Amino acid sequence: MKTEHALAKALKEMMATRSLDDISVMEISKKCGVSRKTFYYHYHDIYDLLTQVFLDEKIPNLNNATNFEELVEIVFAYYKKNEAFINATIDSAGKDLFSEFIYNAFYTTIIRFITKVDANKVFPIARRRSIARFYAYGYSESTVYYLANHKNKTLEGLLGSFTFIKYQNFVRSLQNDIKEYEK
């Protein structure tokens, strides 16, 4: 595992200053002091390694989000901290890996929102997942679209690209659904 994480860290560091297309397996291997053969023992190609980078990544403070707007703000703060790396990912064939990473961040947080409202676990798990997928897809795809297509990326610009569902309305809607399930 140590080698895999070292290779992932090296790739992320290199992508902070160069595009993914300009980075070779040989350069990554050399930076980590391993052979190309060792790289290929662990990974099929650079995109496989990029997958590992996103598996290792965590968005700080994600659990502090208490509503959709805060969630988007936390995701944007993560973007700003890793801007060059994320832009290099978005500009490569690895864009889908970033999209999936962001989707998962939204999904897990929205599941937490739903679980808080449905503390008695009235909803079947399939219903919770369905609701979370709906919101996570909308927010994550809109976020990735904004980051991929706007030159001057700002929090205000990103927030302005959403029509936020007021968290209180989201909670009220869930509570109404829960009452229907209880009947």
C-alpha positions in Angstrom: 0.0 0.0 0.0 2.8 2.4 0.7 4.0 2.3 -2.9 0.5 2.9 -4.2 0.0 6.0 -2.0 3.4 7.4 -2.9 2.7 7.0 -6.6 -0.8 8.7 -6.1 0.8 11.5 -4.1 3.5 12.0 -6.8 0.9 12.2 -9.6 -1.2 14.7 -7.7 1.8 16.9 -7.0 2.9 16.7 -10.7 -0.6 17.6 -11.9 -0.6 20.7 -9.8 1.9 22.1 -12.4 1.4 20.1 -15.6 -1.4 18.5 -17.5 -2.0 14.8 -17.2 -1.0 14.3 -20.8 2.4 15.7 -20.1 3.2 13.2 -17.3 4.8 9.9 -18.0 4.8 6.7 -16.0 8.6 6.9 -16.1 8.6 10.3 -14.5 6.2 9.3 -11.7 8.2 6.1 -11.1 11.4 8.1 -10.9 9.9 10.6 -8.5 9.0 7.8 -6.2 12.2 5.9 -6.6 10.6 2.8 -8.1 10.9 1.1 -11.5 8.3 1.3 -14.3 7.8 -2.4 -13.7 6.8 -1.6 -10.1 4.3 1.0 -11.4 2.7 -1.5 -13.7 2.6 -4.1 -11.0 0.2 -1.8 -9.1 -1.5 0.1 -11.9 -2.6 -0.6 -15.4 -2.0 3.0 -16.5 -1.9 6.6 -15.3 -5.7 6.8 -15.3 -5.8 3.8 -13.0 -3.4 5.7 -10.7 -5.6 8.8 -10.9 -8.4 6.6 -9.7 -6.3 5.9 -6.6 -5.7 9.6 -6.1 -9.5 10.1 -5.8 -9.9 7.1 -3.6 -7.4 8.6 -1.2 -8.9 12.1 -1.4 -11.1 13.5 1.3 -13.0 16.8 1.3 -12.2 18.5 4.6 -15.2 19.7 6.7 -17.7 17.8 4.6 -19.5 16.6 7.8 -19.9 20.2 8.9 -22.4 21.0 6.1 -25.9 21.5 7.5 -27.6 22.5 4.2 -27.1 22.4 0.5 -25.5 25.9 0.3 -22.9 25.0 2.9 -22.2 21.8 1.1 -21.5 23.6 -2.1 -19.3 26.1 -0.2 -17.2 23.3 1.3 -16.8 21.6 -2.1 -15.7 24.9 -3.6 -13.2 25.4 -0.8 -11.7 22.0 -1.6 -11.6 23.0 -5.3 -9.7 26.2 -4.5 -7.2 24.4 -2.4 -6.6 21.9 -5.2 -7.4 24.1 -8.2 -4.5 23.3 -10.5 -4.8 19.5 -9.9 -8.6 19.5 -10.4 -8.4 21.7 -13.5 -5.8 19.3 -14.9 -8.1 16.4 -14.2 -11.1 18.2 -15.7 -9.1 18.9 -18.8 -8.1 15.2 -19.2 -9.8 11.9 -19.9 -10.0 11.6 -16.1 -12.8 14.1 -15.8 -15.3 11.4 -15.0 -13.2 10.4 -12.0 -13.6 13.9 -10.6 -17.3 13.9 -11.4 -17.7 10.6 -9.5 -15.7 11.9 -6.6 -17.8 15.0 -6.3 -21.0 13.0 -6.7 -20.0 10.7 -3.9 -19.3 13.7 -1.6 -22.8 15.1 -2.3 -24.5 11.7 -2.0 -23.0 10.8 1.4 -23.7 14.2 2.8 -27.3 14.2 1.5 -27.8 10.7 3.0 -26.7 12.2 6.3 -29.3 15.0 5.9 -32.0 12.4 5.2 -31.0 10.2 8.1 -31.2 13.2 10.4 -34.7 14.0 9.3 -35.8 10.4 9.3 -34.3 9.5 12.6 -36.9 6.7 13.2 -35.9 5.1 9.9 -39.4 5.1 8.5 -38.1 5.3 4.9 -36.8 2.1 3.4 -33.1 2.3 2.5 -34.0 2.3 -1.2 -36.2 5.4 -0.8 -33.3 7.2 1.1 -30.9 6.3 -1.7 -33.3 7.4 -4.4 -33.8 10.8 -2.9 -30.0 11.2 -2.3 -29.2 10.2 -5.8 -31.6 12.7 -7.2 -30.2 15.7 -5.3 -26.5 14.5 -5.5 -26.7 14.2 -9.2 -28.2 17.7 -9.7 -25.7 19.4 -7.4 -22.6 17.5 -8.4 -23.2 17.7 -12.2 -23.9 21.4 -11.9 -20.8 21.9 -9.8 -18.6 20.1 -12.3 -20.2 21.9 -15.2 -19.4 25.2 -13.6 -15.8 24.3 -12.8 -15.2 22.9 -16.3 -16.8 25.8 -18.3 -16.2 29.1 -16.4 -12.9 30.9 -16.7 -13.2 33.0 -13.6 -14.4 30.6 -10.9 -15.7 32.2 -7.8 -17.8 30.9 -4.9 -20.4 33.6 -5.7 -20.4 32.5 -9.4 -20.9 28.9 -8.4 -23.6 29.7 -5.8 -25.3 31.9 -8.4 -25.5 29.0 -10.8 -27.8 27.1 -8.5 -31.4 27.6 -7.6 -31.1 26.2 -4.1 -33.8 24.3 -2.4 -34.2 25.9 0.9 -33.2 23.3 3.5 -36.3 23.9 5.5 -38.4 23.0 2.4 -36.3 19.9 1.8 -36.9 18.9 5.5 -40.6 19.6 5.2 -40.9 17.6 2.0 -39.1 14.6 3.7 -41.4 14.9 6.7 -44.5 14.8 4.5 -43.1 11.8 2.7 -42.4 10.1 6.0 -46.0 10.7 7.1 -47.2 9.0 3.9 -45.0 6.0 4.6 -46.3 5.7 8.1 -49.9 5.4 6.9 
